[in-house]
Amino acid sequence: MRFALAGNPNSGKTTLFNLLTGSTAHVGNWPGVTVDRKEGTYRNKGVKASDACERIDIVDLPGIYSLSPYTPEEVVARNYILDEMGDGPDLIINIVDATNLERNLYLTTQIMESDIPVVVALNMTDVLHRNGAKIDERALSERLGVPVVAISALHAEGIGELMNRACEVAKKGRKGSSVIEDSPMAEAFGRIVDLFREKGLSHPVFRAVKAIEGDILYTGDNADVARRIEEIKHNIALRPELEGDFEAAVADARYRYITEHYKSAITRPSGKSGRSTSEKIDSVLTNKVLGLPIFFLFMFLVFHLTFAEPLMFTDRFVEDGIPSPGVLLQTWMGNFTDAVTEATAGLLESMGASDWATGLIIDGLFAGVGGVLSFLPQILMLFLFLSIMEDTGYMARAAFLMDRPLRRFGISGKAFLPLLMGFGCSVPAMMGTRTLDDEKERRLTIMLMPFFSCGAKLPIWSMFAAAIFPNNADKAVFAIYFIGIAAAIGAAIVLRGTILKGAASVFIMELPAYHWPKLRNVAANLWEKARGFIVRATTIIAGATIVIWFLSNFDFSFSMVDPNSQESIVGVLGSALVPIFRPLGFASMPDAWKAVVAIVTGLIAKEMVVSTLGVLYNPEVEGDALEDDAAAGALAAALVASFSPAAALSFMTFNLLSVPCMAAVATANAEMRSGKWLWITIGFWLLTAWVGAFIVYHATRLMGF
């Protein structure tokens, strides 16, 4: 058996898919289309192994509002439902948001026009009941003519009943039916259905409705068929005010039918104004005046709780203040990695290990990887807050709030959604641009993606914020994120006025109801981030760190030199690139080649910037830098000795705006599907990074840094 899940965006379809498929889910692309194809397997333990419903393949169709051919998602869903190659679904589970019944049923009326068995999963009934409303499922089922099962995908309620009912229905045949049958177009509709049946086409009811709407995919290539359909449509008695707009007439017929037949199936408590809790909250959080300031306040609090030392408002009560939870956890993690390093060094010494072996393990591997891992708690803390904001439904409001200001610069709120994903990782964020219809807007969004700081860059911000801006760490990190957004706006203006001319696309989005975050969802998100970070640290970064240690301890004749000497291989190569970066400030600092080398290695993976600096600035520097901070290690002391505040901000800005990791570059290449545009994009990133760092360095110097 193969079941397809179809529904509106934010109807709970993805939650249900994850619940049904679990660890069997996998993601690919629909053939020939850059739209996600998600598939998995559901195993029904309540039936015999020989039963056809014992193992069910689940296909998650893209979230859509209709089956009209306007977006790639709608085309994918429609073509799959009407598949004639034997790969189509045996049944469609139509997920309907019970709190928005009338709007969701529009898609239902279209799905029912196919010849495929259908079961309606009435989702979010728990939310409906909390609001004091109720849906008569039996009455709704009788009026629709298909089974209706109440579920709560979020709380895993009613899932077993849904799948058992779906299995029963899938074994029976079904003929499509349409609301057009009770409209003024009924006679013409019937004649077109008969015409398609004469031609032996599948889903004749669905095709007939599409033919009335003017969908050229269903008028057929046969000129005689197309002529006969136009003759039939010409005789349809439509209301004069529609002026022959057949598509509008069909849409009007659907909504009229929904209102007359299905709206009465829902009862609301008397005396209620009809405004939900979410609508009352949105009256403040999405307010035209207060919405954006509240959003930026939330984001600043997130950075403050993650990076601040000491916490705001505490120094009047505690003599020296207390660190934020993120800094406190990072300190503990740093102490742990230091303890492991010291224990390993002692073990190597007791074993009589050679100097080069000790240097490789302690000054190379442990200094590089340990430096990166010490920032893992802050990364998880930041993503904890972002996951909570996303799970409650607030991040969808952020896209809504940003649509109006960004539209002036050629970016729609729909493009802002994948850009928001870029705060997590650029790779899935670039893949998320597949939802954009306009090719120019897709390319624009990919080119702006690195400016939205991904999780891999967080160790860089944490390291410099703690060392260079210890009393304003949260403000420094917030400033970097703000610089990224400002750079994205400036770049969008330039690109929209030159090589990517065009206006932002129309943005239509369903705002999900607010709800408390589920611990399972947040924990799964954090585990995914932690696992990915640890895997990268112990594989790619560990290997690259060993290479950096070797190149910084040997010259071109492969003779060992003083640790991190400018005469080393990496020292010579880095020094050759220093003149390019000298106008940016940080290349005028002592040991400038080390910062340049860190930038170059960061092209592999942004975490490499921290691990490279950790290797190159070992052993401990001389001097009294940070003597008053007992917790500061050699790396922090070295950064203070080598970077002024202006130079540090310039270095951070260049890493923010520059070419992202190689995985993101490969993804950009796959999504753009053009070698020419890939090289244009790489050149654009490098140029923007250089110009941005130049502006930040000289502007901050003028401001007194």
Secondary structure, DSSP 8 states (H G I E B T S, - for coil): -EEEEEE-TTSSHHHHHHHHHGGG-EEEE-TTS-SEEEEEEEE-TTS-TTSTTSEEEEEE----S-SSTTSHHHHHHHHHHT--SS-S-SEEEEEEEGGGHHHHHHHHHHHTTSSS-EEEEEE-HHHHHHTT-EE-HHHHHHHHTS-EEE-BTTTTBSHHHHHHHHHHHHTS------GGGGSTTHHHHHHHHHHHHHTT-SSHHHHHHHHHHT-GGGT-S-HHHHHHHHHHHHT----GGGTT-HHHHHHHHHHHHHHHHTGGGEE--TT--S--HHHHHHHHHT-TTTHHHHHHHHHHHHHHHHH-SS-TT-TTTSTT----HHHHHHHHHHHHHHHHHHHHHHHHHHTT--HHHHIIIIIIIIHHHHHHHTTHHHHHHHHHHHHHHHHHTHHHHHHHHHHHHHHTTT--HHHHHHHHHTTT-HHHHHHGGGG---HHHHHHHHHHGGGS--GGGHHHHHHHHHHH-TTSHHHHHHHHHHHHHHHHHHHHHHHHHTTT------------------HHHHHHHHHHHHHHHHHHHHTHHHHHHHHHHHHHHB-TT--B-STT-TTSHHHHHHHHHHHHHGGGSGGGSTTHHHHHHHHHHTTT-THHHHHHHHHHT-S---S-TTTT-TT--HHHHHHHHH--HHHHHHHHHHHHHS---HHHHHHHHHHH--HHHHHHHHHHHHHHHHHHHHHHHHHHHHTT-
